[in-house]
Amino acid sequence: MARVTRSVTESGARYDWVTFLSDYGHDDVFVGVCKGVVARIAPHVRVIDICHLITPQDVVQGATSLAAAVPFLPHAVHLAMVDPQGAHAARGIIVRTGDGSLLVGPDNGLLSLGWQACGGVKGVVEIANRSLWLEHVHATFRGRDIFAPVAAHLASGRPLVDFGPALDPGELVTLEVHEAVVDDDHVHAEISAVDHFGNASLNVARSDLEAAGITLGDTVEVRCNGRTLSVPFTHTFGEVAAGKLTLCEDSFRAVQLAVNAGRADQELRVNRGDPIVIARVPQEPPGARPAVTR
């Protein structure tokens, strides 16, 4: 999908969309209140809810979810709120990216994978102009009182210079990306995410498996959580029988472990961050007959 790049420093440049990701859940009014703040300031804006079921205060999950989503979203102001309250709250930032998107959120690493997916950082300012916040700011609901109004003002065309001082991109908090390691016929990886269906996505691309000599249709050895399993490498989980485990690609083209009509996380007893090793198993040549012993 082609994107239209506009300079957000030009007076009157507006965004039609604000996207919203958070750990606020759906049991309370938090999400609706934030969207209401946006609507009062920028009534022309439409809001896309990316996800509000990020595990509470899980910045890494929020960052990976945002980065997976943004390539499929319209040109927008992307608001992300996973904001653990430590001794000092993370400063708020606005990041202008290479494709003209604006990312709004706390400087705690939450936005760092997203700006990489949007063409890198082209400019960043600190959210410091209190006149663009709500009048009364509560320390535990900065999403409503600071970040939602800032996103709305950005969508209405306010230039970045109105929000606060420019920052050095090199000073921003970034998350360390854990990459898979190919060691001869083994791939050392980890569980990067577990989705709603219990599928366990890995920090592995199909090219990593191919570098270890593993091709589609092979049987591989999976070692995790003290167990060793033989698993087929298939195109989709639907190619194995119900209840069976398989290695396949997820909808974002990462490699995952999935159970057809079941949950891989429960089958393997794994969580995000757990290590895993995928090893090539010598394959029988087509048409080979088992050896006859006498």
ChimeraX commands (.cxc) that place a marker at each C-alpha (Angstrom):
marker #1 position 0.00,0.00,0.00 radius 0.5
marker #1 position 1.51,3.29,-1.08 radius 0.5
marker #1 position 1.86,6.02,1.50 radius 0.5
marker #1 position 1.59,9.76,0.96 radius 0.5
marker #1 position 4.36,11.64,2.74 radius 0.5
marker #1 position 3.56,15.12,4.03 radius 0.5
marker #1 position 5.74,17.52,5.99 radius 0.5
marker #1 position 4.30,17.88,9.48 radius 0.5
marker #1 position 6.16,21.13,9.95 radius 0.5
marker #1 position 3.95,22.84,7.39 radius 0.5
marker #1 position 1.06,24.84,8.80 radius 0.5
marker #1 position -2.28,23.17,8.15 radius 0.5
marker #1 position -0.92,19.67,7.33 radius 0.5
marker #1 position -3.39,17.25,8.92 radius 0.5
marker #1 position -3.78,13.53,9.45 radius 0.5
marker #1 position -7.10,11.76,8.96 radius 0.5
marker #1 position -6.14,8.83,11.16 radius 0.5
marker #1 position -4.88,8.24,14.70 radius 0.5
marker #1 position -4.00,4.66,15.57 radius 0.5
marker #1 position -4.03,3.56,19.20 radius 0.5
marker #1 position -2.21,0.72,20.99 radius 0.5
marker #1 position -2.17,0.28,24.77 radius 0.5
marker #1 position -2.27,-2.05,27.74 radius 0.5
marker #1 position -5.52,-0.46,28.98 radius 0.5
marker #1 position -7.74,-3.48,28.30 radius 0.5
marker #1 position -11.48,-3.42,27.64 radius 0.5
marker #1 position -12.88,-3.83,31.16 radius 0.5
marker #1 position -12.82,-0.13,32.01 radius 0.5
marker #1 position -13.41,3.25,30.40 radius 0.5
marker #1 position -9.74,4.07,29.80 radius 0.5
marker #1 position -9.68,3.43,26.03 radius 0.5
marker #1 position -12.97,5.20,25.39 radius 0.5
marker #1 position -11.94,8.24,27.43 radius 0.5
marker #1 position -8.69,8.64,25.48 radius 0.5
marker #1 position -10.56,8.37,22.19 radius 0.5
marker #1 position -13.03,10.93,23.48 radius 0.5
marker #1 position -10.22,13.38,24.21 radius 0.5
marker #1 position -8.96,12.95,20.65 radius 0.5
marker #1 position -12.46,13.50,19.26 radius 0.5
marker #1 position -13.02,16.72,21.24 radius 0.5
marker #1 position -9.80,18.28,19.91 radius 0.5
marker #1 position -9.76,16.79,16.40 radius 0.5
marker #1 position -13.33,15.77,15.46 radius 0.5
marker #1 position -12.28,15.02,11.87 radius 0.5
marker #1 position -10.01,12.17,12.99 radius 0.5
marker #1 position -10.88,8.49,12.76 radius 0.5
marker #1 position -9.22,6.21,15.34 radius 0.5
marker #1 position -8.00,2.69,14.59 radius 0.5
marker #1 position -7.63,0.47,17.65 radius 0.5
marker #1 position -4.57,-1.71,17.03 radius 0.5
marker #1 position -4.68,-3.60,20.33 radius 0.5
marker #1 position -5.49,-2.79,23.95 radius 0.5
marker #1 position -4.73,-6.22,25.41 radius 0.5
marker #1 position -0.96,-5.83,25.68 radius 0.5
marker #1 position 0.11,-7.49,28.92 radius 0.5
marker #1 position 0.08,-4.71,31.55 radius 0.5
marker #1 position 3.37,-2.78,31.59 radius 0.5
marker #1 position 4.96,-5.14,29.03 radius 0.5
marker #1 position 6.89,-2.63,26.93 radius 0.5
marker #1 position 8.54,-5.31,24.79 radius 0.5
marker #1 position 5.24,-6.88,23.79 radius 0.5
marker #1 position 3.83,-3.45,23.01 radius 0.5
marker #1 position 6.84,-2.56,20.89 radius 0.5
marker #1 position 6.81,-5.78,18.87 radius 0.5
marker #1 position 3.04,-5.54,18.32 radius 0.5
marker #1 position 3.30,-1.95,17.11 radius 0.5
marker #1 position 6.14,-2.79,14.72 radius 0.5
marker #1 position 4.19,-5.74,13.28 radius 0.5
marker #1 position 1.10,-3.60,12.70 radius 0.5
marker #1 position 2.38,-0.32,11.24 radius 0.5
marker #1 position 3.28,-1.65,7.75 radius 0.5
marker #1 position -0.43,-2.39,7.26 radius 0.5
marker #1 position -1.80,0.89,8.67 radius 0.5
marker #1 position -2.63,4.15,6.87 radius 0.5
marker #1 position -0.52,7.30,7.02 radius 0.5
marker #1 position -1.28,8.37,10.58 radius 0.5
marker #1 position -0.37,9.61,14.01 radius 0.5
marker #1 position 0.44,6.40,15.88 radius 0.5
marker #1 position -0.31,6.69,19.60 radius 0.5
marker #1 position 1.14,3.95,21.82 radius 0.5
marker #1 position 0.73,3.76,25.59 radius 0.5
marker #1 position 2.49,1.16,27.72 radius 0.5
marker #1 position 3.76,3.35,30.51 radius 0.5
marker #1 position 5.14,1.61,33.61 radius 0.5
marker #1 position 5.35,4.02,36.54 radius 0.5
marker #1 position 8.80,3.80,38.07 radius 0.5
marker #1 position 10.58,6.28,40.30 radius 0.5
marker #1 position 10.64,8.66,37.33 radius 0.5
marker #1 position 8.11,8.49,34.52 radius 0.5
marker #1 position 9.56,8.30,31.01 radius 0.5
marker #1 position 9.44,11.58,29.12 radius 0.5
marker #1 position 6.96,11.86,26.28 radius 0.5
marker #1 position 8.26,12.06,22.73 radius 0.5
marker #1 position 7.03,12.59,19.18 radius 0.5
marker #1 position 9.03,10.84,16.47 radius 0.5
marker #1 position 8.76,11.80,12.80 radius 0.5
marker #1 position 9.70,8.83,10.63 radius 0.5
marker #1 position 11.05,8.36,7.15 radius 0.5
marker #1 position 7.61,7.61,5.68 radius 0.5
marker #1 position 6.06,10.73,7.24 radius 0.5
marker #1 position 4.31,8.99,10.13 radius 0.5
marker #1 position 4.30,10.42,13.65 radius 0.5
marker #1 position 4.81,8.14,16.64 radius 0.5
marker #1 position 3.62,9.43,20.02 radius 0.5
marker #1 position 4.38,7.77,23.35 radius 0.5
marker #1 position 6.76,7.46,26.29 radius 0.5
marker #1 position 10.51,7.28,25.71 radius 0.5
marker #1 position 10.90,3.81,27.21 radius 0.5
marker #1 position 11.62,1.78,24.06 radius 0.5
marker #1 position 7.96,1.28,23.18 radius 0.5
marker #1 position 8.26,3.20,19.91 radius 0.5
marker #1 position 11.74,2.05,18.92 radius 0.5
marker #1 position 10.80,-0.98,16.81 radius 0.5
marker #1 position 7.93,0.97,15.26 radius 0.5
marker #1 position 10.10,3.79,13.96 radius 0.5
marker #1 position 12.44,1.25,12.41 radius 0.5
marker #1 position 9.46,-0.26,10.57 radius 0.5
marker #1 position 8.47,3.24,9.35 radius 0.5
marker #1 position 11.77,4.21,7.77 radius 0.5
marker #1 position 13.80,5.35,10.77 radius 0.5
marker #1 position 13.90,8.58,12.78 radius 0.5
marker #1 position 13.87,11.83,10.80 radius 0.5
marker #1 position 13.18,14.10,13.76 radius 0.5
marker #1 position 12.13,13.93,17.39 radius 0.5
marker #1 position 10.84,16.39,19.97 radius 0.5
marker #1 position 10.07,16.13,23.64 radius 0.5
marker #1 position 6.43,16.61,24.68 radius 0.5
marker #1 position 6.94,19.61,26.96 radius 0.5
marker #1 position 4.36,22.28,26.06 radius 0.5
marker #1 position 1.81,21.96,28.86 radius 0.5
marker #1 position -0.63,24.28,27.08 radius 0.5
marker #1 position -1.34,21.40,24.69 radius 0.5
marker #1 position -2.16,18.98,27.52 radius 0.5
marker #1 position -5.37,18.74,29.48 radius 0.5
marker #1 position -5.59,21.27,32.27 radius 0.5
marker #1 position -5.35,18.78,35.13 radius 0.5
marker #1 position -2.76,16.05,34.68 radius 0.5
marker #1 position -2.94,12.90,36.79 radius 0.5
marker #1 position 0.33,11.03,37.22 radius 0.5
marker #1 position -1.26,7.62,36.58 radius 0.5
marker #1 position -3.27,8.49,33.47 radius 0.5
marker #1 position -0.88,10.34,31.22 radius 0.5
marker #1 position -2.47,8.63,28.22 radius 0.5
marker #1 position -5.63,10.66,28.73 radius 0.5
marker #1 position -4.12,13.91,30.00 radius 0.5
marker #1 position -0.95,14.28,27.91 radius 0.5
marker #1 position -0.56,11.82,25.05 radius 0.5
marker #1 position -4.12,11.71,23.67 radius 0.5
marker #1 position -4.42,15.51,23.39 radius 0.5
marker #1 position -0.94,15.72,21.84 radius 0.5
marker #1 position -1.92,13.10,19.22 radius 0.5
marker #1 position -5.07,15.07,18.46 radius 0.5
marker #1 position -3.22,18.37,18.08 radius 0.5
marker #1 position -0.72,16.69,15.75 radius 0.5
marker #1 position -3.55,15.29,13.63 radius 0.5
marker #1 position -5.02,18.80,13.48 radius 0.5
marker #1 position -1.84,20.12,11.88 radius 0.5
marker #1 position 0.16,21.63,14.75 radius 0.5
marker #1 position 3.87,21.68,13.78 radius 0.5
marker #1 position 6.38,19.73,15.82 radius 0.5
marker #1 position 8.11,22.88,17.06 radius 0.5
marker #1 position 4.96,23.74,19.05 radius 0.5
marker #1 position 5.28,20.69,21.29 radius 0.5
marker #1 position 8.73,21.04,22.78 radius 0.5
marker #1 position 12.47,21.06,22.17 radius 0.5
marker #1 position 14.17,18.91,19.59 radius 0.5
marker #1 position 16.03,15.86,20.91 radius 0.5
marker #1 position 19.05,13.96,19.67 radius 0.5
marker #1 position 17.75,10.66,18.25 radius 0.5
marker #1 position 20.82,8.97,19.68 radius 0.5
marker #1 position 19.55,9.72,23.19 radius 0.5
marker #1 position 16.27,7.82,22.75 radius 0.5
marker #1 position 15.65,4.57,24.61 radius 0.5
marker #1 position 15.74,1.61,22.24 radius 0.5
marker #1 position 15.01,-2.05,22.78 radius 0.5
marker #1 position 17.60,-4.68,22.09 radius 0.5
marker #1 position 16.52,-6.92,19.24 radius 0.5
marker #1 position 17.33,-10.58,19.90 radius 0.5
marker #1 position 18.23,-12.24,16.63 radius 0.5
marker #1 position 18.32,-15.93,15.89 radius 0.5
marker #1 position 21.76,-17.53,15.56 radius 0.5
marker #1 position 22.43,-20.15,12.89 radius 0.5
marker #1 position 25.07,-22.67,14.00 radius 0.5
marker #1 position 25.71,-25.16,11.21 radius 0.5
marker #1 position 22.50,-27.26,11.13 radius 0.5
marker #1 position 20.99,-25.67,14.26 radius 0.5
marker #1 position 19.07,-22.44,14.79 radius 0.5
marker #1 position 19.20,-20.97,18.30 radius 0.5
marker #1 position 16.14,-18.79,18.80 radius 0.5
marker #1 position 13.53,-17.71,21.32 radius 0.5
marker #1 position 9.77,-17.33,21.62 radius 0.5
marker #1 position 9.08,-13.73,20.57 radius 0.5
marker #1 position 5.30,-13.67,21.05 radius 0.5
marker #1 position 2.32,-15.84,21.93 radius 0.5
marker #1 position -0.89,-14.81,20.20 radius 0.5
marker #1 position -4.57,-15.13,21.08 radius 0.5
marker #1 position -4.70,-18.64,19.60 radius 0.5
marker #1 position -1.68,-19.90,21.53 radius 0.5
marker #1 position 0.63,-19.88,18.51 radius 0.5
marker #1 position 4.24,-19.30,19.56 radius 0.5
marker #1 position 6.01,-16.98,17.11 radius 0.5
marker #1 position 9.80,-17.16,17.00 radius 0.5
marker #1 position 12.47,-14.58,16.21 radius 0.5
marker #1 position 13.22,-16.69,13.15 radius 0.5
marker #1 position 12.71,-16.07,9.44 radius 0.5
marker #1 position 12.42,-18.77,6.85 radius 0.5
marker #1 position 15.85,-17.72,5.54 radius 0.5
marker #1 position 17.36,-18.66,8.93 radius 0.5
marker #1 position 16.00,-22.19,8.59 radius 0.5
marker #1 position 17.23,-22.44,5.02 radius 0.5
marker #1 position 20.70,-21.34,6.16 radius 0.5
marker #1 position 20.67,-24.37,8.48 radius 0.5
marker #1 position 19.72,-26.64,5.58 radius 0.5
marker #1 position 16.05,-26.88,6.57 radius 0.5
marker #1 position 13.52,-26.66,3.75 radius 0.5
marker #1 position 9.75,-26.77,3.54 radius 0.5
marker #1 position 8.50,-30.32,4.00 radius 0.5
marker #1 position 11.40,-31.42,6.20 radius 0.5
marker #1 position 11.02,-32.89,9.64 radius 0.5
marker #1 position 12.95,-30.91,12.26 radius 0.5
marker #1 position 13.96,-31.46,15.85 radius 0.5
marker #1 position 12.63,-28.87,18.29 radius 0.5
marker #1 position 14.24,-28.58,21.72 radius 0.5
marker #1 position 12.59,-26.41,24.34 radius 0.5
marker #1 position 11.65,-26.54,27.98 radius 0.5
marker #1 position 13.61,-29.76,28.51 radius 0.5
marker #1 position 11.79,-31.59,25.72 radius 0.5
marker #1 position 12.87,-32.79,22.28 radius 0.5
marker #1 position 10.19,-33.19,19.63 radius 0.5
marker #1 position 10.13,-34.15,15.96 radius 0.5
marker #1 position 7.98,-31.63,14.11 radius 0.5
marker #1 position 7.17,-31.16,10.41 radius 0.5
marker #1 position 7.99,-27.87,8.70 radius 0.5
marker #1 position 4.83,-27.03,6.76 radius 0.5
marker #1 position 3.43,-24.02,4.93 radius 0.5
marker #1 position 0.45,-23.70,7.33 radius 0.5
marker #1 position -0.77,-25.41,10.48 radius 0.5
marker #1 position -3.74,-26.74,8.50 radius 0.5
marker #1 position -1.46,-29.25,6.79 radius 0.5
marker #1 position -1.22,-31.41,9.92 radius 0.5
marker #1 position -3.96,-33.35,11.67 radius 0.5
marker #1 position -6.01,-31.71,14.41 radius 0.5
marker #1 position -4.10,-31.67,17.68 radius 0.5
marker #1 position -0.70,-32.02,15.99 radius 0.5
marker #1 position 2.20,-29.59,16.35 radius 0.5
marker #1 position 3.92,-28.04,13.36 radius 0.5
marker #1 position 6.55,-25.45,12.47 radius 0.5
marker #1 position 5.19,-22.97,9.91 radius 0.5
marker #1 position 5.00,-19.28,9.00 radius 0.5
marker #1 position 2.63,-16.94,10.85 radius 0.5
marker #1 position 0.56,-14.26,9.11 radius 0.5
marker #1 position 3.43,-11.75,9.50 radius 0.5
marker #1 position 5.90,-14.17,7.87 radius 0.5
marker #1 position 7.77,-15.04,11.04 radius 0.5
marker #1 position 8.24,-18.72,11.85 radius 0.5
marker #1 position 5.91,-20.07,14.52 radius 0.5
marker #1 position 5.06,-23.25,16.36 radius 0.5
marker #1 position 1.37,-23.99,16.09 radius 0.5
marker #1 position -1.08,-26.77,16.93 radius 0.5
marker #1 position -3.93,-27.35,14.52 radius 0.5
marker #1 position -7.12,-26.75,16.54 radius 0.5
marker #1 position -5.05,-26.41,19.73 radius 0.5
marker #1 position -2.59,-24.21,21.61 radius 0.5
marker #1 position 1.16,-24.58,21.08 radius 0.5
marker #1 position 1.97,-22.57,24.22 radius 0.5
marker #1 position 0.13,-25.11,26.36 radius 0.5
marker #1 position 1.45,-28.11,24.45 radius 0.5
marker #1 position 5.05,-26.92,24.89 radius 0.5
marker #1 position 4.55,-25.06,28.21 radius 0.5
marker #1 position 6.39,-22.01,26.88 radius 0.5
marker #1 position 6.15,-18.25,27.27 radius 0.5
marker #1 position 7.61,-15.27,25.45 radius 0.5
marker #1 position 11.38,-15.11,25.91 radius 0.5
marker #1 position 11.91,-18.85,26.36 radius 0.5
marker #1 position 14.87,-20.25,24.38 radius 0.5
marker #1 position 14.37,-22.82,21.66 radius 0.5
marker #1 position 16.64,-24.76,19.31 radius 0.5
marker #1 position 15.57,-26.00,15.89 radius 0.5
marker #1 position 17.83,-28.65,14.38 radius 0.5
marker #1 position 17.95,-30.24,10.97 radius 0.5
marker #1 position 17.15,-33.93,10.92 radius 0.5
marker #1 position 18.69,-36.04,8.11 radius 0.5
marker #1 position 15.88,-36.69,5.66 radius 0.5
marker #1 position 15.13,-39.97,3.92 radius 0.5
marker #1 position 15.56,-39.54,0.16 radius 0.5
marker #1 position 12.33,-39.83,-1.84 radius 0.5
marker #1 position 11.41,-43.44,-2.49 radius 0.5
marker #1 position 13.98,-44.79,-0.06 radius 0.5
marker #1 position 13.21,-48.16,1.50 radius 0.5
marker #1 position 14.00,-48.94,5.10 radius 0.5
marker #1 position 17.13,-51.00,5.60 radius 0.5
marker #1 position 16.56,-54.73,5.98 radius 0.5
marker #1 position 18.29,-56.34,8.93 radius 0.5
marker #1 position 19.02,-60.05,9.13 radius 0.5
marker link #1:1,2 radius 0.2
marker link #1:2,3 radius 0.2
marker link #1:3,4 radius 0.2
marker link #1:4,5 radius 0.2
marker link #1:5,6 radius 0.2
marker link #1:6,7 radius 0.2
marker link #1:7,8 radius 0.2
marker link #1:8,9 radius 0.2
marker link #1:9,10 radius 0.2
marker link #1:10,11 radius 0.2
marker link #1:11,12 radius 0.2
marker link #1:12,13 radius 0.2
marker link #1:13,14 radius 0.2
marker link #1:14,15 radius 0.2
marker link #1:15,16 radius 0.2
marker link #1:16,17 radius 0.2
marker link #1:17,18 radius 0.2
marker link #1:18,19 radius 0.2
marker link #1:19,20 radius 0.2
marker link #1:20,21 radius 0.2
marker link #1:21,22 radius 0.2
marker link #1:22,23 radius 0.2
marker link #1:23,24 radius 0.2
marker link #1:24,25 radius 0.2
marker link #1:25,26 radius 0.2
marker link #1:26,27 radius 0.2
marker link #1:27,28 radius 0.2
marker link #1:28,29 radius 0.2
marker link #1:29,30 radius 0.2
marker link #1:30,31 radius 0.2
marker link #1:31,32 radius 0.2
marker link #1:32,33 radius 0.2
marker link #1:33,34 radius 0.2
marker link #1:34,35 radius 0.2
marker link #1:35,36 radius 0.2
marker link #1:36,37 radius 0.2
marker link #1:37,38 radius 0.2
marker link #1:38,39 radius 0.2
marker link #1:39,40 radius 0.2
marker link #1:40,41 radius 0.2
marker link #1:41,42 radius 0.2
marker link #1:42,43 radius 0.2
marker link #1:43,44 radius 0.2
marker link #1:44,45 radius 0.2
marker link #1:45,46 radius 0.2
marker link #1:46,47 radius 0.2
marker link #1:47,48 radius 0.2
marker link #1:48,49 radius 0.2
marker link #1:49,50 radius 0.2
marker link #1:50,51 radius 0.2
marker link #1:51,52 radius 0.2
marker link #1:52,53 radius 0.2
marker link #1:53,54 radius 0.2
marker link #1:54,55 radius 0.2
marker link #1:55,56 radius 0.2
marker link #1:56,57 radius 0.2
marker link #1:57,58 radius 0.2
marker link #1:58,59 radius 0.2
marker link #1:59,60 radius 0.2
marker link #1:60,61 radius 0.2
marker link #1:61,62 radius 0.2
marker link #1:62,63 radius 0.2
marker link #1:63,64 radius 0.2
marker link #1:64,65 radius 0.2
marker link #1:65,66 radius 0.2
marker link #1:66,67 radius 0.2
marker link #1:67,68 radius 0.2
marker link #1:68,69 radius 0.2
marker link #1:69,70 radius 0.2
marker link #1:70,71 radius 0.2
marker link #1:71,72 radius 0.2
marker link #1:72,73 radius 0.2
marker link #1:73,74 radius 0.2
marker link #1:74,75 radius 0.2
marker link #1:75,76 radius 0.2
marker link #1:76,77 radius 0.2
marker link #1:77,78 radius 0.2
marker link #1:78,79 radius 0.2
marker link #1:79,80 radius 0.2
marker link #1:80,81 radius 0.2
marker link #1:81,82 radius 0.2
marker link #1:82,83 radius 0.2
marker link #1:83,84 radius 0.2
marker link #1:84,85 radius 0.2
marker link #1:85,86 radius 0.2
marker link #1:86,87 radius 0.2
marker link #1:87,88 radius 0.2
marker link #1:88,89 radius 0.2
marker link #1:89,90 radius 0.2
marker link #1:90,91 radius 0.2
marker link #1:91,92 radius 0.2
marker link #1:92,93 radius 0.2
marker link #1:93,94 radius 0.2
marker link #1:94,95 radius 0.2
marker link #1:95,96 radius 0.2
marker link #1:96,97 radius 0.2
marker link #1:97,98 radius 0.2
marker link #1:98,99 radius 0.2
marker link #1:99,100 radius 0.2
marker link #1:100,101 radius 0.2
marker link #1:101,102 radius 0.2
marker link #1:102,103 radius 0.2
marker link #1:103,104 radius 0.2
marker link #1:104,105 radius 0.2
marker link #1:105,106 radius 0.2
marker link #1:106,107 radius 0.2
marker link #1:107,108 radius 0.2
marker link #1:108,109 radius 0.2
marker link #1:109,110 radius 0.2
marker link #1:110,111 radius 0.2
marker link #1:111,112 radius 0.2
marker link #1:112,113 radius 0.2
marker link #1:113,114 radius 0.2
marker link #1:114,115 radius 0.2
marker link #1:115,116 radius 0.2
marker link #1:116,117 radius 0.2
marker link #1:117,118 radius 0.2
marker link #1:118,119 radius 0.2
marker link #1:119,120 radius 0.2
marker link #1:120,121 radius 0.2
marker link #1:121,122 radius 0.2
marker link #1:122,123 radius 0.2
marker link #1:123,124 radius 0.2
marker link #1:124,125 radius 0.2
marker link #1:125,126 radius 0.2
marker link #1:126,127 radius 0.2
marker link #1:127,128 radius 0.2
marker link #1:128,129 radius 0.2
marker link #1:129,130 radius 0.2
marker link #1:130,131 radius 0.2
marker link #1:131,132 radius 0.2
marker link #1:132,133 radius 0.2
marker link #1:133,134 radius 0.2
marker link #1:134,135 radius 0.2
marker link #1:135,136 radius 0.2
marker link #1:136,137 radius 0.2
marker link #1:137,138 radius 0.2
marker link #1:138,139 radius 0.2
marker link #1:139,140 radius 0.2
marker link #1:140,141 radius 0.2
marker link #1:141,142 radius 0.2
marker link #1:142,143 radius 0.2
marker link #1:143,144 radius 0.2
marker link #1:144,145 radius 0.2
marker link #1:145,146 radius 0.2
marker link #1:146,147 radius 0.2
marker link #1:147,148 radius 0.2
marker link #1:148,149 radius 0.2
marker link #1:149,150 radius 0.2
marker link #1:150,151 radius 0.2
marker link #1:151,152 radius 0.2
marker link #1:152,153 radius 0.2
marker link #1:153,154 radius 0.2
marker link #1:154,155 radius 0.2
marker link #1:155,156 radius 0.2
marker link #1:156,157 radius 0.2
marker link #1:157,158 radius 0.2
marker link #1:158,159 radius 0.2
marker link #1:159,160 radius 0.2
marker link #1:160,161 radius 0.2
marker link #1:161,162 radius 0.2
marker link #1:162,163 radius 0.2
marker link #1:163,164 radius 0.2
marker link #1:164,165 radius 0.2
marker link #1:165,166 radius 0.2
marker link #1:166,167 radius 0.2
marker link #1:167,168 radius 0.2
marker link #1:168,169 radius 0.2
marker link #1:169,170 radius 0.2
marker link #1:170,171 radius 0.2
marker link #1:171,172 radius 0.2
marker link #1:172,173 radius 0.2
marker link #1:173,174 radius 0.2
marker link #1:174,175 radius 0.2
marker link #1:175,176 radius 0.2
marker link #1:176,177 radius 0.2
marker link #1:177,178 radius 0.2
marker link #1:178,179 radius 0.2
marker link #1:179,180 radius 0.2
marker link #1:180,181 radius 0.2
marker link #1:181,182 radius 0.2
marker link #1:182,183 radius 0.2
marker link #1:183,184 radius 0.2
marker link #1:184,185 radius 0.2
marker link #1:185,186 radius 0.2
marker link #1:186,187 radius 0.2
marker link #1:187,188 radius 0.2
marker link #1:188,189 radius 0.2
marker link #1:189,190 radius 0.2
marker link #1:190,191 radius 0.2
marker link #1:191,192 radius 0.2
marker link #1:192,193 radius 0.2
marker link #1:193,194 radius 0.2
marker link #1:194,195 radius 0.2
marker link #1:195,196 radius 0.2
marker link #1:196,197 radius 0.2
marker link #1:197,198 radius 0.2
marker link #1:198,199 radius 0.2
marker link #1:199,200 radius 0.2
marker link #1:200,201 radius 0.2
marker link #1:201,202 radius 0.2
marker link #1:202,203 radius 0.2
marker link #1:203,204 radius 0.2
marker link #1:204,205 radius 0.2
marker link #1:205,206 radius 0.2
marker link #1:206,207 radius 0.2
marker link #1:207,208 radius 0.2
marker link #1:208,209 radius 0.2
marker link #1:209,210 radius 0.2
marker link #1:210,211 radius 0.2
marker link #1:211,212 radius 0.2
marker link #1:212,213 radius 0.2
marker link #1:213,214 radius 0.2
marker link #1:214,215 radius 0.2
marker link #1:215,216 radius 0.2
marker link #1:216,217 radius 0.2
marker link #1:217,218 radius 0.2
marker link #1:218,219 radius 0.2
marker link #1:219,220 radius 0.2
marker link #1:220,221 radius 0.2
marker link #1:221,222 radius 0.2
marker link #1:222,223 radius 0.2
marker link #1:223,224 radius 0.2
marker link #1:224,225 radius 0.2
marker link #1:225,226 radius 0.2
marker link #1:226,227 radius 0.2
marker link #1:227,228 radius 0.2
marker link #1:228,229 radius 0.2
marker link #1:229,230 radius 0.2
marker link #1:230,231 radius 0.2
marker link #1:231,232 radius 0.2
marker link #1:232,233 radius 0.2
marker link #1:233,234 radius 0.2
marker link #1:234,235 radius 0.2
marker link #1:235,236 radius 0.2
marker link #1:236,237 radius 0.2
marker link #1:237,238 radius 0.2
marker link #1:238,239 radius 0.2
marker link #1:239,240 radius 0.2
marker link #1:240,241 radius 0.2
marker link #1:241,242 radius 0.2
marker link #1:242,243 radius 0.2
marker link #1:243,244 radius 0.2
marker link #1:244,245 radius 0.2
marker link #1:245,246 radius 0.2
marker link #1:246,247 radius 0.2
marker link #1:247,248 radius 0.2
marker link #1:248,249 radius 0.2
marker link #1:249,250 radius 0.2
marker link #1:250,251 radius 0.2
marker link #1:251,252 radius 0.2
marker link #1:252,253 radius 0.2
marker link #1:253,254 radius 0.2
marker link #1:254,255 radius 0.2
marker link #1:255,256 radius 0.2
marker link #1:256,257 radius 0.2
marker link #1:257,258 radius 0.2
marker link #1:258,259 radius 0.2
marker link #1:259,260 radius 0.2
marker link #1:260,261 radius 0.2
marker link #1:261,262 radius 0.2
marker link #1:262,263 radius 0.2
marker link #1:263,264 radius 0.2
marker link #1:264,265 radius 0.2
marker link #1:265,266 radius 0.2
marker link #1:266,267 radius 0.2
marker link #1:267,268 radius 0.2
marker link #1:268,269 radius 0.2
marker link #1:269,270 radius 0.2
marker link #1:270,271 radius 0.2
marker link #1:271,272 radius 0.2
marker link #1:272,273 radius 0.2
marker link #1:273,274 radius 0.2
marker link #1:274,275 radius 0.2
marker link #1:275,276 radius 0.2
marker link #1:276,277 radius 0.2
marker link #1:277,278 radius 0.2
marker link #1:278,279 radius 0.2
marker link #1:279,280 radius 0.2
marker link #1:280,281 radius 0.2
marker link #1:281,282 radius 0.2
marker link #1:282,283 radius 0.2
marker link #1:283,284 radius 0.2
marker link #1:284,285 radius 0.2
marker link #1:285,286 radius 0.2
marker link #1:286,287 radius 0.2
marker link #1:287,288 radius 0.2
marker link #1:288,289 radius 0.2
marker link #1:289,290 radius 0.2
marker link #1:290,291 radius 0.2
marker link #1:291,292 radius 0.2
marker link #1:292,293 radius 0.2
marker link #1:293,294 radius 0.2
view
